[in-house]
């Protein structure tokens, strides 16, 4: 049975979460179908903030355009209601100089239509398109598969055609109002922030005196306010607006374009000097703080807004959904053939490379992260919108945990660390914590390290850890003082015998002072046969890898396994530790 004739994974919802899940599966040669009930691709900038950790995910998925085309966050300029005169101007986000370990250290902005278009282009290169106007109406499941009934709308004659679909797994990325969570009878625990009505939208303005060099805020966010941000994606007259008002009853402005236009004119003080050329998109809501009690039932999973919702303050939503998708689908592919979080796990399980129990760790790993994220975003929301007379500049000064670089799975049952005394580390550590200088444990984000020089290369130059990592394989990094060490040679031979190159890429990293020639080393085995040890051998010329992966004992052999989602799966001393880790994954 070929990949394309095998039962696919059915992804419901073609927003960022669903598209990333589909792309991760497709990269792992897992057949996928993506359906979207809307007849056209979505409009609206929506949540445009992309955090550094998410840029890393797109790097491993080989989607560089996201970071290349995203734009820096403009400085904020505060105005009194009804006046263009600036009261205060300050950076929305303090710039941080990238480091060898953190090449993407600053959040940037990209409207969701642009982001989704880029991902769809990569899916198209792999032969996949989105089935628009197609909605899921029911599904059932057993131990073997999911049976779904979908309805397709035909735009040429207006008819709807039913289709029965057999899928290996079902991923619900159908949003907060989606049906999959409800059909699975998952609880959606939490509350509504009833004292804040918010409205997001995109408009085209013809106006003088309102520059496009700032993100403008009129009024006080703790009472009522309007912000206007000028994204170039909307053209030279396009603006994204956010209206904050505790007194609106829900749909006042979203349903009344005239009232919306008058509200913007009133707040900016421009009156008839501003012409609203087009209201491109608008959506109103009261923020909810909710999450599911579990992420799956049988072969059906939920991710993104279908699994958790929160205030947009802090810019965590889109990013959390993307990281859900990656965590889940990478497991699926290993189990499928035997199938990034949900994506890499589904991929491994689908392929038949991993047991179905690997998918249980999707919830085990993500639930603590999401629970802390809800608390974080609620705190930021209250700082920005909750206190009368709150100071916006002070409210925008946030800890760097919003960058998500400290998000970790140290307590995961499938990570292995032989360099800490207890599972999860000897000291309690937040799942949404800050990175700790000089500390790296299994479950942490794997750092980058440039200036890795191949011992033998047809093209002189260097590589970096992030270009070795990918969403399609584990990476086994062997830090060793020399290739001449018998234990190192034995370890490499053993790995070549028991782990396919398609599942794990093995590299040896020698210290910067090393000058041993030859990327191919011949060694006589105990059997007396001649065998060739063929691995990529790199010299850590600048010392970044040894420093960031905390190889501090001279002559020490340390092995770090990096998962397809860029998380450290194991830190061990030898083959026995590797067996412990891979026994839990494959």
ZAVO-483028 format. One line per 8 residues: number of its first residue (from 1); for each residue z, x, y of C-alpha. Coordinates in steps of 0.001 Angstrom, whole numbers. Example, Ala and Ser with C-alpha at 12.3 -4.5 7.8 and 13.67 -1.06 7.14 Angstrom:
BEGIN
1	7800,12300,-4500 ~ 7140,13670,-1060
//
This chain:
BEGIN
1	0,0,0 ~ -1065,1523,3294 ~ 1085,1434,6423 ~ -1118,-1211,8061 ~ -1161,-3502,4950 ~ 2599,-3236,4344 ~ 4825,-5928,5930 ~ 5336,-5003,9575
9	8460,-4968,11689 ~ 8200,-8006,13967 ~ 9311,-7288,17542 ~ 9908,-10399,19644 ~ 9709,-9703,23381 ~ 7468,-7240,25227 ~ 9837,-6061,27947 ~ 11031,-2434,28066
17	13381,-2834,25062 ~ 10773,-4396,22797 ~ 8026,-2009,23855 ~ 10166,1094,23270 ~ 11228,-242,19863 ~ 7584,-801,18969 ~ 6480,2615,20226 ~ 9226,4413,18318
25	8243,2625,15116 ~ 4541,3292,15692 ~ 5221,6993,16295 ~ 6903,7009,12878 ~ 3904,5344,11178 ~ 5757,2074,10667 ~ 3487,-983,11114 ~ 4660,-3260,13883
33	3733,-6554,15547 ~ 4830,-7271,19114 ~ 4759,-10863,20280 ~ 5482,-12170,23771 ~ 5715,-15863,24609 ~ 4510,-15436,28198 ~ 721,-15792,28577 ~ 532,-12805,30938
41	2380,-9537,31347 ~ 5465,-9846,33516 ~ 5601,-9403,37259 ~ 8508,-8228,39380 ~ 10112,-4865,40034 ~ 13326,-6172,38435 ~ 15778,-3417,37494 ~ 13888,-315,38609
49	16543,2387,38127 ~ 15912,4927,35363 ~ 18779,7229,34449 ~ 18494,10890,33353 ~ 19334,10142,29701 ~ 16465,7646,29535 ~ 14017,10240,30861 ~ 15074,12406,27924
57	14312,9557,25507 ~ 10826,9245,26957 ~ 10386,13020,26640 ~ 11120,12807,22888 ~ 8724,9841,22641 ~ 6075,11976,24381 ~ 5716,9651,27379 ~ 5862,12133,30285
65	4266,9745,32787 ~ 7530,7834,33247 ~ 9280,10772,34906 ~ 6132,12052,36594 ~ 5372,8742,38318 ~ 8911,7525,39025 ~ 9969,8009,42638 ~ 13180,9422,44154
73	15711,6917,45462 ~ 15355,6549,49222 ~ 18359,6980,51543 ~ 20178,3769,52421 ~ 20234,2512,55991 ~ 22766,-130,56968 ~ 22097,-2704,59695 ~ 24144,-5396,61315
81	22897,-8842,60422 ~ 20133,-9826,62821 ~ 19435,-6321,64125 ~ 17065,-3474,63235 ~ 19368,-935,64862 ~ 20814,1394,62202 ~ 24584,1471,61775 ~ 24735,4157,59117
89	22293,6216,57059 ~ 23309,8058,53898 ~ 21900,9165,50518 ~ 21989,6393,47927 ~ 22385,9111,45297 ~ 23406,12726,45864 ~ 20725,15083,44584 ~ 21771,17347,41716
97	19858,20533,40992 ~ 18511,20458,37407 ~ 19922,23039,35009 ~ 18555,24695,31868 ~ 20596,22233,29773 ~ 19792,19172,31919 ~ 16189,19225,33155 ~ 16310,15566,34233
105	19425,15394,36379 ~ 18557,12717,38925 ~ 17948,8989,38580 ~ 14633,7727,39914 ~ 12921,4386,40417 ~ 9974,2707,38736 ~ 9192,-991,38726 ~ 9187,-2554,35285
113	5505,-3624,35455 ~ 4491,20,35877 ~ 6851,1226,33162 ~ 5652,-1434,30729 ~ 1997,-664,31479 ~ 2538,3009,30638 ~ 4223,2189,27328 ~ 1509,-326,26427
121	-1088,2383,27035 ~ 657,4654,24536 ~ 858,1805,22031 ~ -2859,1169,22519 ~ -3582,4816,21686 ~ -1870,4155,18347 ~ -3882,978,17789 ~ -1377,-1673,18877
129	-1641,-4429,21470 ~ 777,-7114,22638 ~ 168,-10640,21320 ~ 632,-12633,24514 ~ 1193,-16387,24496 ~ 2835,-16104,21072 ~ 6329,-17416,20491 ~ 8710,-17381,17564
137	9817,-20905,16623 ~ 11813,-20292,13438 ~ 12661,-17702,10812 ~ 14508,-17267,7530 ~ 15357,-14189,5526 ~ 16398,-12926,2137 ~ 17094,-9526,629 ~ 13393,-8660,585
145	11959,-9760,3928 ~ 12027,-12009,6993 ~ 9746,-15065,7021 ~ 8875,-16117,10556 ~ 6834,-18952,11973 ~ 5049,-18187,15224 ~ 2862,-20292,17475 ~ -97,-18782,19321
153	-1529,-20368,22448 ~ -5311,-20180,22686 ~ -6313,-19975,26325 ~ -9955,-20869,25649 ~ -9244,-24394,24403 ~ -5524,-24837,25117 ~ -4655,-25347,21459 ~ -1637,-23892,19683
161	-2056,-22362,16259 ~ 867,-21886,13839 ~ 1076,-18777,11691 ~ 3493,-17734,8954 ~ 4470,-14079,9204 ~ 6222,-11996,6561 ~ 8053,-9073,8144 ~ 10196,-6263,6817
169	12599,-6622,9758 ~ 12944,-8720,12892 ~ 13959,-7220,16245 ~ 15071,-9688,18888 ~ 14253,-8207,22282 ~ 13704,-11689,23680 ~ 16225,-11517,26508 ~ 19396,-13318,27461
177	17849,-16762,26894 ~ 16104,-15802,23659 ~ 16432,-17805,20477 ~ 17071,-15059,17918 ~ 20693,-14433,18926 ~ 21327,-18182,18842 ~ 19666,-18675,15447 ~ 21774,-15850,14041
185	24854,-17657,15461 ~ 26123,-14519,17162 ~ 28868,-15077,19698 ~ 28099,-14034,23270 ~ 31556,-13260,24569 ~ 32308,-12762,28240 ~ 32274,-14541,31568 ~ 30157,-15404,34604
193	30887,-13805,37964 ~ 30940,-17122,39774 ~ 31610,-15722,43219 ~ 28294,-13888,43555 ~ 24854,-15446,43569 ~ 22052,-12884,43587 ~ 18347,-13221,44057 ~ 15737,-10565,43305
201	12128,-10731,44349 ~ 8989,-8986,45570 ~ 7289,-9896,48845 ~ 4532,-8675,51124 ~ 5558,-8395,54773 ~ 3593,-7772,57933 ~ 6196,-6291,60227 ~ 6698,-3668,62923
209	9876,-1689,63428 ~ 10980,-1655,59779 ~ 10222,1816,58418 ~ 9365,2587,54795 ~ 11462,5752,54692 ~ 14731,3940,53925 ~ 16240,1336,51655 ~ 17462,-1148,54280
217	20620,-3273,53923 ~ 21353,-6066,56419 ~ 24845,-7585,56500 ~ 27829,-6798,54264 ~ 27373,-6763,50507 ~ 30956,-8024,50113 ~ 30014,-11214,51977 ~ 26309,-11953,52342
225	23495,-9474,52685 ~ 19834,-8736,52141 ~ 18385,-5418,51045 ~ 14740,-4433,51435 ~ 13287,-1517,49443 ~ 9663,-360,49949 ~ 8201,580,46534 ~ 4728,2094,46828
233	3780,277,43606 ~ 3580,-2948,45656 ~ 1243,-1473,48279 ~ 1924,-400,51846 ~ 3238,-3847,52789 ~ 5225,-4594,49623 ~ 9011,-4826,49466 ~ 11586,-5580,46814
241	14374,-7748,48206 ~ 17855,-8553,46938 ~ 19810,-11439,48419 ~ 23584,-11544,47897 ~ 25495,-14681,48870 ~ 28610,-16176,47247 ~ 27926,-19686,48534 ~ 24477,-20518,47170
249	24485,-23113,44426 ~ 22048,-21347,42169 ~ 18402,-22001,42936 ~ 18253,-22624,46695 ~ 15911,-19825,47664 ~ 14187,-19343,44320 ~ 12806,-22884,44546 ~ 12234,-23051,48299
257	9862,-20406,49635 ~ 10244,-21626,53218 ~ 14024,-21278,53041 ~ 13633,-17795,51581 ~ 11311,-16712,54392 ~ 13649,-18130,57043 ~ 16614,-16372,55424 ~ 14854,-12997,55540
265	13805,-13517,59165 ~ 17357,-14472,60128 ~ 18977,-11471,58445 ~ 16536,-8886,59743 ~ 16517,-10295,63281 ~ 12737,-10083,63364 ~ 12154,-13793,63690 ~ 8512,-14571,64340
273	7747,-10845,64557 ~ 7607,-10771,60768 ~ 4942,-12472,58716 ~ 5608,-13140,55054 ~ 2140,-12661,53585 ~ 3079,-13403,49978 ~ 6131,-14118,47860 ~ 5004,-12303,44722
281	7954,-12981,42441 ~ 11501,-14299,42757 ~ 14404,-14950,40391 ~ 17970,-16055,41131 ~ 21111,-15789,38990 ~ 24839,-15289,38894 ~ 25761,-12079,37042 ~ 27188,-12508,33568
289	29350,-10023,31693 ~ 28733,-10712,28010 ~ 28010,-9027,24693 ~ 27476,-10050,21091 ~ 30145,-9671,18434 ~ 27657,-7839,16199 ~ 24108,-6584,16544 ~ 22559,-7865,13334
297	22611,-10300,10439 ~ 20735,-9138,7364 ~ 17262,-7986,8376 ~ 17405,-9441,11892 ~ 18633,-7417,14867 ~ 19157,-7960,18591 ~ 18839,-5381,21355 ~ 18807,-5140,25142
305	19544,-8296,27145 ~ 19515,-10333,23941 ~ 22663,-8431,22951 ~ 24424,-7693,26247 ~ 24187,-8657,29929 ~ 26058,-7456,32991 ~ 25830,-6960,36723 ~ 22784,-4991,37893
313	25159,-2766,39882 ~ 25009,758,38521 ~ 21491,535,37105 ~ 22506,580,33427 ~ 20732,-2466,31963 ~ 17161,-1328,31367 ~ 18471,2058,30223 ~ 20964,611,27734
321	18278,-1634,26263 ~ 15893,1291,25790 ~ 18620,3326,24098 ~ 19466,352,21854 ~ 15832,216,20814 ~ 15576,3894,20024 ~ 18868,3980,18122 ~ 17845,1084,15880
329	14194,1681,15123 ~ 14424,5315,14098 ~ 16759,4276,11253 ~ 14406,1510,10232 ~ 11516,3866,9645 ~ 13455,6002,7155 ~ 14472,3006,5070 ~ 10992,1507,5297
337	9157,4597,4047 ~ 13116,4902,2675 ~ 13587,3797,7119 ~ 15791,6418,17981 ~ 19155,4346,17669 ~ 17849,1127,16183 ~ 14261,2368,16168 ~ 14816,5676,14391
345	17085,4034,11844 ~ 14674,1189,11121 ~ 11880,3758,10810 ~ 13733,5777,8178 ~ 14888,2743,6200 ~ 11429,1175,6322 ~ 9845,4281,4844 ~ 12308,4163,1964
353	13734,7518,3008 ~ 17197,6159,3837 ~ 19426,3447,2398 ~ 19578,92,4168 ~ 23244,793,4956 ~ 22029,3290,7582 ~ 21107,285,9732 ~ 24760,-784,9809
361	25484,2247,11989 ~ 23352,751,14768 ~ 26224,-1596,15621 ~ 28891,985,14778 ~ 27430,3424,17279 ~ 26236,1088,20020 ~ 29055,-1481,20270 ~ 31640,963,21734
369	29045,2263,24201 ~ 28053,-1219,25350 ~ 31679,-2349,25649 ~ 32434,571,27979 ~ 29201,6,29894 ~ 30210,-3604,30631 ~ 33523,-2402,32015 ~ 31828,261,34124
377	29229,-2052,35654 ~ 31836,-4722,36363 ~ 33958,-2169,38226 ~ 30938,-1026,40267 ~ 30022,-4649,40995 ~ 33486,-5370,42361 ~ 33383,-2250,44506 ~ 30085,-3318,46038
385	30427,-7085,46246 ~ 34022,-8039,45628 ~ 36191,-6722,48466 ~ 35943,-8212,51953 ~ 34902,-5486,54337 ~ 34084,-3049,51546 ~ 32435,194,52580 ~ 28936,418,51110
393	28696,4192,51419 ~ 31988,4597,49574 ~ 30927,2040,46953 ~ 27719,4012,46289 ~ 29658,7202,45489 ~ 29732,6929,41719 ~ 30800,9138,38874 ~ 28005,10838,36978
401	28806,8917,33832 ~ 26270,6364,35135 ~ 23629,9011,34317 ~ 24488,8330,30645 ~ 24401,12027,29732 ~ 27920,11752,28320 ~ 27180,8735,26111 ~ 28110,9846,22616
409	28596,8737,19019 ~ 31432,11092,18080 ~ 33157,8323,16123 ~ 30022,7468,14123 ~ 30534,7528,10343 ~ 27286,9449,9799 ~ 27907,12467,12046 ~ 29391,15614,10495
417	31239,18341,12405 ~ 32859,21251,10593 ~ 33995,22849,13854 ~ 36495,20121,14866 ~ 39706,19344,13058 ~ 39359,15558,12886 ~ 36399,13136,12865 ~ 35406,12249,16413
425	37154,15304,17801 ~ 40800,16239,18132 ~ 41078,14643,21575 ~ 40226,11015,22305 ~ 36930,10871,24170 ~ 35238,7941,25852 ~ 31969,6724,24313 ~ 30640,6650,27887
433	32324,9868,28884 ~ 31461,12802,31075 ~ 29900,15899,29570 ~ 32418,18669,28978 ~ 31413,22185,29944 ~ 31627,24540,26976 ~ 32105,21683,24503 ~ 29549,20346,22036
441	30491,18096,19134 ~ 28557,16095,16586 ~ 27623,12798,18205 ~ 27029,14335,21641 ~ 23747,14531,23511 ~ 21828,17662,22466 ~ 21242,19947,25483 ~ 17930,21476,26402
449	17463,25254,26390 ~ 14335,26899,27853 ~ 13070,30475,27515 ~ 12955,30435,23717 ~ 10400,33082,22792 ~ 8577,32839,19433 ~ 8723,36047,17440 ~ 5077,35605,16515
457	2836,33355,18580 ~ -927,33235,19126 ~ -270,32464,22791 ~ 2415,34564,24454 ~ 4964,32408,26222 ~ 8098,30449,25571 ~ 9215,26997,24471 ~ 12289,24825,24997
465	14523,22732,22773 ~ 13282,19456,24257 ~ 9710,20313,23255 ~ 10856,20973,19683 ~ 12805,17718,19414 ~ 10788,14544,18763 ~ 11316,10934,17781 ~ 9523,11611,14486
473	11839,14139,12836 ~ 15273,15720,12647 ~ 15530,19282,13967 ~ 17643,21807,12069 ~ 18609,24692,14351 ~ 20000,27746,12571 ~ 21763,30129,14947 ~ 21890,33442,13116
481	22415,37103,14075 ~ 19413,38213,12009 ~ 16875,37010,9484 ~ 17977,39853,7249 ~ 21268,38087,6444 ~ 20971,36936,2775 ~ 22839,33695,3487 ~ 20277,32776,6137
489	17318,33459,3855 ~ 18908,31501,1027 ~ 19623,28594,3349 ~ 16031,28447,4584 ~ 14610,28518,1064 ~ 16976,25748,-20 ~ 16006,23577,2950 ~ 12313,24042,2218
497	12895,22953,-1359 ~ 14897,19787,-677 ~ 13761,18431,2716 ~ 10183,17544,3595 ~ 8731,19067,6741 ~ 7835,15529,7800 ~ 11524,14621,7930 ~ 13058,17737,9409
505	11768,20695,11369 ~ 13675,23927,10837 ~ 13945,26648,13478 ~ 15925,29867,13505 ~ 17272,30986,16866 ~ 18201,34661,17172 ~ 20342,36069,20002 ~ 18563,37415,23066
513	19300,41026,22149 ~ 17457,40647,18838 ~ 14205,42563,18420 ~ 13374,42029,14759 ~ 9604,41553,14397 ~ 7898,38999,12223 ~ 8120,35232,12194 ~ 7289,35255,8441
521	9798,37004,6245 ~ 9315,37795,2589 ~ 12303,37800,293 ~ 12647,38327,-3467 ~ 14463,35401,-5066 ~ 17033,35718,-7784 ~ 14428,34351,-10193 ~ 12406,37476,-9548
529	9470,35522,-8123 ~ 7977,36344,-4761 ~ 8354,33546,-2235 ~ 7639,33411,1472 ~ 10129,32021,3936 ~ 8029,30293,6574 ~ 9925,28885,9549 ~ 9663,29008,13309
537	11722,31923,14577 ~ 12729,32030,18227 ~ 14617,34523,20351 ~ 17024,33071,22907 ~ 15849,35451,25569 ~ 17890,34019,28463 ~ 20914,33033,26359 ~ 20716,29347,27282
545	20685,28067,23690 ~ 23627,30166,22491 ~ 25612,29214,25587 ~ 24930,25460,25530 ~ 25260,25122,21758 ~ 28540,27058,21987 ~ 27735,29894,19598 ~ 30467,32237,20784
553	31533,34330,17781 ~ 29415,37439,17356 ~ 27579,37419,14041 ~ 28422,33749,13457 ~ 26033,31457,11582 ~ 26051,27969,13081 ~ 23755,25113,12122 ~ 23091,22188,14440
561	21129,19143,13304 ~ 19565,17108,16121 ~ 18571,13547,15312 ~ 15256,11985,16396 ~ 17089,10270,19282 ~ 18261,13599,20743 ~ 21842,13214,19480 ~ 23620,15981,17577
569	23997,14624,14051 ~ 25793,17588,12537 ~ 27343,20943,13374 ~ 28032,22819,10157 ~ 28496,26281,8696 ~ 26122,26208,5740 ~ 24170,24303,3102 ~ 27176,22300,1914
577	27635,20826,5387 ~ 23946,20009,5640 ~ 24144,18216,2288 ~ 27065,16132,3567 ~ 25090,15060,6608 ~ 21776,14329,4927 ~ 23462,12530,2023 ~ 24638,10027,4635
585	21217,9665,6254 ~ 18590,10063,3511
//
